[in-house]
Amino acid sequence: MTTRVRETQAQRTARMRTRLLDAAVQSLVDDGYSGTTTLAVQKRAGVPRGTLQHHFPTKADLLAGAVEHLAARRLDQLTREFEAIPAAADRLDVAVELTMGMLSGPSFLAALEIWVGARTDPELLAAFLPLEYRLFELMHTSIRDIFRAEFPDDPRVPTITQFTIEIMTGLAMRALLTGAVAENRILRQRWTTAVRILLGTADPATLTIARDL
């Protein structure tokens, strides 16, 4: 007979907090910042109002918790994608695609909604900004290390890394508003080609660059 291991109070608390925070993040994705109310999250999580208030007395508390929860999810995504890079992969293509992968999907959508809310909410901004800085710093380090595996001594790598992140962020936001997936693919190819030229691995005279948008 299998003996059932009972959860401790701390484990039950952690599980309930995760359930509530998952509901908050999904609400941000589906309903946006303005639609993410404590009532909406309570209903989505399927818990009594008192349960939500016990863990997160105010909307500010809930969103501050969601910020940390979301940051942990995005850091985990970055780590998993970085570790999954094949040894023989084209490093330039991987760097661009990994960056784009971090700037798409539900976690990125939820983060964008928090950006919107934090613009006019000093309390949310104070909770969000340090974690977002940390995430982008780790993203920068990971992407830079991909470039440096091929160009260990090139002093331009940090700048190219930053440009890659900024350009891919802009393309990701553009795609959300316009649905310009095909156009973004061409622009990603153009940027990858530009990086190859900048780092001296390609002769512009021999390259065929995508021209049509």
Secondary structure as UniProt FT lines:
FT   HELIX           9..35
FT   HELIX           38..45
FT   HELIX           49..55
FT   HELIX           59..83
FT   TURN            87..88
FT   HELIX           91..102
FT   HELIX           106..118
FT   HELIX           122..150
FT   TURN            152..153
FT   TURN            155..156
FT   HELIX           157..178
FT   HELIX           181..198
FT   TURN            199..200
FT   HELIX           204..206
//
